[in-house]
Amino acid sequence: MKKEIYAVGDVVRMKKAHPCGSYEWLITRTGMDFGLKCRGCGRFVMIPRIKFEKGVKCVLETDTTQEA
């Protein structure tokens, strides 16, 4: 099974919707915990890496400005 690499600035689609109805999240922090900002209402949440990796459906957008 291929391990997906996530980076700050990527937009991901989660399996479960946020209470505002949006499925899209912007990654603002990576590490043992992920910082995510809801693209619908702007709410910021922190979730553990394991829960994040289980909940991600796909990567919608990748931030290409950070590549060296």
C-alpha positions in Angstrom: 0.0 0.0 0.0 1.4 3.4 -1.0 1.9 6.0 1.7 0.4 9.3 0.7 2.5 12.4 1.5 0.5 15.5 2.6 1.9 19.0 2.7 0.9 22.4 4.1 -1.3 24.1 1.5 -2.9 21.0 0.1 -6.7 20.8 0.0 -8.2 17.4 0.9 -11.7 15.9 0.8 -12.7 14.0 4.0 -15.1 11.1 4.3 -17.3 12.9 6.8 -18.7 16.4 6.3 -18.1 19.2 8.8 -21.3 20.4 10.5 -21.4 23.4 8.1 -21.8 20.9 5.3 -18.3 21.2 3.6 -16.1 18.2 2.9 -13.0 20.3 1.9 -10.2 21.1 4.2 -7.0 23.1 3.8 -3.9 21.6 5.6 -2.2 24.3 7.7 0.1 22.1 9.8 1.6 18.6 9.5 3.3 16.3 11.9 1.9 14.0 14.6 -1.2 16.2 14.5 -2.7 17.9 11.5 -4.0 21.4 11.5 -7.0 21.8 9.2 -9.1 24.8 8.1 -12.6 24.2 6.8 -13.0 25.7 3.4 -16.7 26.2 4.1 -16.8 28.2 7.3 -13.1 28.8 8.2 -13.1 26.8 11.4 -9.6 25.6 12.5 -9.3 22.1 14.0 -6.4 19.9 15.1 -6.7 16.1 14.7 -4.2 13.3 15.3 -2.3 11.9 12.2 -4.0 8.4 12.5 -7.5 9.9 12.5 -6.6 12.2 9.6 -5.2 9.5 7.4 -8.2 7.3 8.0 -10.6 10.1 7.2 -9.0 11.4 4.0 -10.8 10.5 0.8 -8.6 12.2 -1.8 -6.3 15.2 -2.4 -8.1 17.8 -4.4 -5.5 20.5 -4.8 -1.7 20.5 -4.2 0.2 23.7 -3.3 3.0 23.7 -5.9 4.6 27.0 -4.8 6.4 25.3 -1.9 8.4 22.8 -4.1 12.1 23.5 -4.3 
